[in-house]
Amino acid sequence: MTGTCFGYSVVSSLPFRYLRDGAGTPLEVVEAPDAGSDDPPIMEWRENVDMPFHARLHRDGRRYKMWIHDTGWYCIDPDESRMTVPPSAQTVLREERLWGIPALLCLGARGDVGLHGAAVEIGGGAVVIAAPGRFGKTTLAGAFLQRGYRVLAEDIACCRPGDPPVLFPGPAMLRMRRDAYERLRFPGVPVVADEPHRVHLAIDPADRGSGDPLPLTDIFFLRPGSDGFDLSPVPVERALPDLMALAFALRTDEDRARSFSAVAALAGRVPLWNFVRPKEYDRLDEVVDRIAARVEAGR
């Protein structure tokens, strides 16, 4: 076992850069070429201005096969907690892709839900900063890291409904837009991949902490604002559409129902907040302070 991520203990001889200490459910990851699939995909993601990502997901019985344009074919078997990854010299990118949709398929089968959001630890609990792409959640997670907070996830928050709900820390990475990276700077945090549009950082092992679950204490929905701040509670019935939009689910009635049950359970047990804030680098510290103060006030 090489480390943990999303509540899984990774069993593999392959190199990994983003795992944390701790224990979890064994997940076997092996390298193997895959012939792919001739069946029509059940889902497809196409590249656009905001998402330089093209992928197809195919069902193969109770397993899944996923082709991703920059790495190749992944085979995911949630029932057996096993994945195969393509042979590749780009081991960092291959690992990042593994902790995306392939991991989400396993999390859903396990009864968890993946929300599109960053997560940080405040006062011993996990706080989710939920938003779609290009809303600044990764930049905000980087600002929390600069201030000495532990970053638990930068893009996918793995939540388990329960009483109380918990969050499993994800890969210890930050994928910053180049303009954000150049403005914030992270001395001592190694760059493991450098692209024209994005810089990939591996959080120092001393700052990662374990992969053990933390109680989920708050969910903040980031909203765009032109100048001032507004932080207000969100009623459950108004938050459910936002949570469903940010939760990963396959396009089947069964999976949508599972996802809805999970987010409804979260919404009924976790304080939910709308947070309108100016999207300015010079005010990031104030954003961090307001979130931390709201969380501490609720304890």
PyMOL commands that set and color helices and strands:
alter all, ss='L'
color gray80, all
select helices_A, chain A and resi 78-80+91-98+101-110+137-146+178-184+205-208+236-246+253-267+281-297
alter helices_A, ss='H'
color red, helices_A
select strands_A, chain A and resi 3-5+8-11+25-31+43-45+55-60+63-68+72-77+82-85+113-122+125-130+150-153+156-160+166-168+173-177+191-194+198-202+214-225+230-233+272-278
alter strands_A, ss='S'
color yellow, strands_A
deselect
rebuild
show_as cartoon
